[in-house]
Amino acid sequence: MKTCLQTALLCLFVLLHWPCYSQQKLGVFEGSQDVGTGVKAGSTTYKPATQQYVITGSGANIWADKDEFQYAYKKMKGDFLLYARAEFAKATGVDPHRKLGWMVRQSLQANAPHFSAIEHGDGLTSLQYRRTAGAATEETRATSTHADIIQLERKGKTYTMRVAKFGQPFETQQVTEVDLGDDVYVGLAVCAHNAAVSETGVFRDVRIVVPAHEGLVQYREYLGSSIELLDVATGNREVRYTSPKSLQAPNWTRDGKSLIYNSDGLMYNFNLASGQPTVIATGDVKNNNNDHVLSFDGTMLGLSSGVEKLGGSIVYTVPTRGGTPTQITPLGPSYLHSWSPDGKSLLFTGQRNQEFDIYRVPATGGKEVRLTSASGLDDGAEYSPDGKYIYFNSNRTGTMQIWRMRADGSEQQALTTGDFQDWFPHVSPDGKWLAFVSFLKEEVQSGDHPFYKHVYLRLLPVGGGQPKVIAYVYGGQGTMNTPSWSPDSKRIAFISNSTTVSE
């Protein structure tokens, strides 16, 4: 009896004196805790309905030789990429140097070595770091201010901060040769910069990505995938489905109820209400790639499927509900990208005579008509909803850019210029907008669109103008190769990637 009482008292003592932290899983995080001694109690709440994290923290500062703040965290090893859209709950705080952002720590001790991508209340944004326990904090500041997109990446001993005001490309700051050890804490931090008050940060679109390992062989090794829905007006993202497999190129069905994607050569219908995918029957055509597209009336699905003896990818059509496919192109490579609004024609990218160009072919098969002839790669052709124009991407000028031409191939003109490799323009059903994928020039050659890169989804008026970033994604090939707008032109479906898929 005495032993039981002593055990009970010991347990009570531990509970009363253990640091304030939650064992309950908080979304992608394992727990939360106030770091530092005597810190006013903070809290972390995860809201599954909106996939948001609301973090309230106090603390004197994250600076000098020790830190005080509220921390939502998980343990990780190796390389990773942390992303969030963040803001303070109140526009004005008590202290202009209140802080929120991503943090990587060696331990939960107040003086631990760390790296932090931090946004201050007055808009200052910096990559802060402490090299060793108890050392003074150093920083490298961004030139831009008031960033609400915060990304922190670790690759070996290199830490890279990427920040932006939503809609703009990233600004990058980097520090190398700082070793926190392989096993670290990663998470979101909020500090009031005043021990007597509390401040609250709201974080959404939180992603913890394990990127491709060095030496990954494209098209032989694959990462896991998340199907995400993007609200175009607000930029809010929602993860709807995750898989350890490579899921690619979701098409939104015309009734708005499902997404159609490819994986492991098969086609799937993902029911948005049930959250479950089912295989679409495509007969013996089971080597389908991510160049598939729905007819404008939604009744037919066009496929591109690898057939080695015919030269590569071949175009087929099949009823959207499934069935026996009809072969359209006799030779490959032929990569399908669009139906005409009247359902009579298909657009595909074909390699003929060692040159990739855009071709039109009857939807029932027949004579191919070449629409582009410029030297270089022309790809990703898509009709406008009124059938008057075709939008496509071309690297004929040395950089991959978005182009437009008349439906007969005339009046070809560039719509984008600048510092990115732009691929796969998709016209919104209301005919007003183009959404497309932008790769970074320093990462990707103009004729390539590989998996597992830092990419932007960007938005542009159909007539041209200044593109706006609407999503910051780890992905690339398979992210948005095919038309993926919702029927009401309000949302876009796309794929993001990670070795281990996180919410």
ChimeraX attribute file (.defattr): number of C-alpha atoms within 10 A of each C-alpha:
attribute: neighborCount
match mode: 1-to-1
recipient: residues
	/A:1	6
	/A:2	7
	/A:3	8
	/A:4	9
	/A:5	10
	/A:6	11
	/A:7	12
	/A:8	12
	/A:9	12
	/A:10	12
	/A:11	11
	/A:12	12
	/A:13	11
	/A:14	11
	/A:15	11
	/A:16	10
	/A:17	8
	/A:18	9
	/A:19	13
	/A:20	15
	/A:21	19
	/A:22	14
	/A:23	11
	/A:24	10
	/A:25	13
	/A:26	19
	/A:27	18
	/A:28	17
	/A:29	20
	/A:30	16
	/A:31	19
	/A:32	26
	/A:33	22
	/A:34	29
	/A:35	28
	/A:36	21
	/A:37	13
	/A:38	10
	/A:39	17
	/A:40	19
	/A:41	17
	/A:42	24
	/A:43	20
	/A:44	25
	/A:45	15
	/A:46	17
	/A:47	12
	/A:48	11
	/A:49	7
	/A:50	13
	/A:51	16
	/A:52	19
	/A:53	22
	/A:54	19
	/A:55	26
	/A:56	25
	/A:57	32
	/A:58	28
	/A:59	29
	/A:60	20
	/A:61	20
	/A:62	27
	/A:63	18
	/A:64	14
	/A:65	16
	/A:66	21
	/A:67	23
	/A:68	29
	/A:69	30
	/A:70	32
	/A:71	29
	/A:72	29
	/A:73	25
	/A:74	18
	/A:75	16
	/A:76	14
	/A:77	12
	/A:78	15
	/A:79	18
	/A:80	20
	/A:81	19
	/A:82	23
	/A:83	24
	/A:84	23
	/A:85	24
	/A:86	24
	/A:87	21
	/A:88	23
	/A:89	15
	/A:90	11
	/A:91	8
	/A:92	10
	/A:93	18
	/A:94	13
	/A:95	15
	/A:96	14
	/A:97	19
	/A:98	28
	/A:99	30
	/A:100	33
	/A:101	29
	/A:102	27
	/A:103	24
	/A:104	27
	/A:105	24
	/A:106	21
	/A:107	18
	/A:108	18
	/A:109	16
	/A:110	19
	/A:111	25
	/A:112	20
	/A:113	26
	/A:114	24
	/A:115	28
	/A:116	26
	/A:117	31
	/A:118	29
	/A:119	29
	/A:120	22
	/A:121	23
	/A:122	16
	/A:123	17
	/A:124	18
	/A:125	28
	/A:126	24
	/A:127	27
	/A:128	20
	/A:129	26
	/A:130	24
	/A:131	17
	/A:132	17
	/A:133	16
	/A:134	16
	/A:135	16
	/A:136	15
	/A:137	20
	/A:138	14
	/A:139	16
	/A:140	15
	/A:141	16
	/A:142	19
	/A:143	11
	/A:144	15
	/A:145	17
	/A:146	17
	/A:147	24
	/A:148	20
	/A:149	26
	/A:150	25
	/A:151	26
	/A:152	28
	/A:153	23
	/A:154	20
	/A:155	14
	/A:156	16
	/A:157	15
	/A:158	14
	/A:159	25
	/A:160	19
	/A:161	29
	/A:162	22
	/A:163	31
	/A:164	22
	/A:165	17
	/A:166	20
	/A:167	18
	/A:168	18
	/A:169	18
	/A:170	20
	/A:171	14
	/A:172	16
	/A:173	18
	/A:174	14
	/A:175	16
	/A:176	12
	/A:177	10
	/A:178	17
	/A:179	15
	/A:180	20
	/A:181	13
	/A:182	13
	/A:183	13
	/A:184	18
	/A:185	19
	/A:186	27
	/A:187	22
	/A:188	28
	/A:189	30
	/A:190	36
	/A:191	33
	/A:192	31
	/A:193	28
	/A:194	19
	/A:195	17
	/A:196	11
	/A:197	16
	/A:198	22
	/A:199	25
	/A:200	25
	/A:201	23
	/A:202	20
	/A:203	24
	/A:204	20
	/A:205	21
	/A:206	23
	/A:207	21
	/A:208	23
	/A:209	21
	/A:210	24
	/A:211	22
	/A:212	19
	/A:213	13
	/A:214	6
	/A:215	7
	/A:216	12
	/A:217	10
	/A:218	10
	/A:219	8
	/A:220	6
	/A:221	10
	/A:222	19
	/A:223	23
	/A:224	19
	/A:225	25
	/A:226	25
	/A:227	23
	/A:228	19
	/A:229	21
	/A:230	20
	/A:231	18
	/A:232	18
	/A:233	9
	/A:234	11
	/A:235	18
	/A:236	16
	/A:237	22
	/A:238	20
	/A:239	20
	/A:240	16
	/A:241	18
	/A:242	21
	/A:243	16
	/A:244	15
	/A:245	16
	/A:246	20
	/A:247	27
	/A:248	29
	/A:249	27
	/A:250	31
	/A:251	27
	/A:252	27
	/A:253	24
	/A:254	19
	/A:255	11
	/A:256	13
	/A:257	15
	/A:258	22
	/A:259	21
	/A:260	25
	/A:261	30
	/A:262	25
	/A:263	17
	/A:264	13
	/A:265	14
	/A:266	17
	/A:267	27
	/A:268	21
	/A:269	22
	/A:270	24
	/A:271	15
	/A:272	14
	/A:273	9
	/A:274	9
	/A:275	10
	/A:276	13
	/A:277	17
	/A:278	11
	/A:279	16
	/A:280	19
	/A:281	19
	/A:282	23
	/A:283	11
	/A:284	8
	/A:285	21
	/A:286	15
	/A:287	19
	/A:288	24
	/A:289	23
	/A:290	26
	/A:291	28
	/A:292	28
	/A:293	31
	/A:294	27
	/A:295	24
	/A:296	18
	/A:297	13
	/A:298	16
	/A:299	14
	/A:300	18
	/A:301	21
	/A:302	26
	/A:303	31
	/A:304	29
	/A:305	27
	/A:306	22
	/A:307	18
	/A:308	11
	/A:309	8
	/A:310	13
	/A:311	14
	/A:312	16
	/A:313	24
	/A:314	27
	/A:315	30
	/A:316	26
	/A:317	27
	/A:318	21
	/A:319	19
	/A:320	20
	/A:321	14
	/A:322	17
	/A:323	13
	/A:324	14
	/A:325	19
	/A:326	18
	/A:327	19
	/A:328	21
	/A:329	26
	/A:330	14
	/A:331	17
	/A:332	22
	/A:333	24
	/A:334	29
	/A:335	29
	/A:336	34
	/A:337	30
	/A:338	28
	/A:339	28
	/A:340	23
	/A:341	17
	/A:342	12
	/A:343	18
	/A:344	13
	/A:345	16
	/A:346	28
	/A:347	28
	/A:348	28
	/A:349	24
	/A:350	26
	/A:351	20
	/A:352	13
	/A:353	6
	/A:354	7
	/A:355	13
	/A:356	21
	/A:357	24
	/A:358	26
	/A:359	24
	/A:360	25
	/A:361	19
	/A:362	18
	/A:363	22
	/A:364	15
	/A:365	18
	/A:366	12
	/A:367	10
	/A:368	16
	/A:369	14
	/A:370	18
	/A:371	19
	/A:372	20
	/A:373	14
	/A:374	14
	/A:375	13
	/A:376	18
	/A:377	22
	/A:378	28
	/A:379	29
	/A:380	27
	/A:381	33
	/A:382	29
	/A:383	25
	/A:384	26
	/A:385	18
	/A:386	12
	/A:387	14
	/A:388	13
	/A:389	20
	/A:390	26
	/A:391	26
	/A:392	26
	/A:393	26
	/A:394	30
	/A:395	22
	/A:396	16
	/A:397	13
	/A:398	13
	/A:399	20
	/A:400	29
	/A:401	26
	/A:402	27
	/A:403	22
	/A:404	26
	/A:405	20
	/A:406	17
	/A:407	18
	/A:408	14
	/A:409	18
	/A:410	13
	/A:411	10
	/A:412	15
	/A:413	12
	/A:414	16
	/A:415	20
	/A:416	19
	/A:417	16
	/A:418	10
	/A:419	14
	/A:420	21
	/A:421	29
	/A:422	30
	/A:423	29
	/A:424	25
	/A:425	32
	/A:426	29
	/A:427	26
	/A:428	24
	/A:429	20
	/A:430	13
	/A:431	14
	/A:432	14
	/A:433	19
	/A:434	23
	/A:435	27
	/A:436	25
	/A:437	26
	/A:438	23
	/A:439	25
	/A:440	16
	/A:441	15
	/A:442	9
	/A:443	13
	/A:444	15
	/A:445	16
	/A:446	23
	/A:447	18
	/A:448	13
	/A:449	19
	/A:450	16
	/A:451	18
	/A:452	23
	/A:453	19
	/A:454	15
	/A:455	24
	/A:456	26
	/A:457	24
	/A:458	23
	/A:459	23
	/A:460	20
	/A:461	17
	/A:462	19
	/A:463	10
	/A:464	15
	/A:465	11
	/A:466	11
	/A:467	19
	/A:468	17
	/A:469	22
	/A:470	24
	/A:471	25
	/A:472	24
	/A:473	20
	/A:474	22
	/A:475	25
	/A:476	25
	/A:477	20
	/A:478	26
	/A:479	29
	/A:480	29
	/A:481	27
	/A:482	29
	/A:483	29
	/A:484	27
	/A:485	28
	/A:486	24
	/A:487	17
	/A:488	12
	/A:489	17
	/A:490	15
	/A:491	21
	/A:492	23
	/A:493	24
	/A:494	30
	/A:495	28
	/A:496	29
	/A:497	33
	/A:498	26
	/A:499	17
	/A:500	15
	/A:501	21
	/A:502	20
	/A:503	18
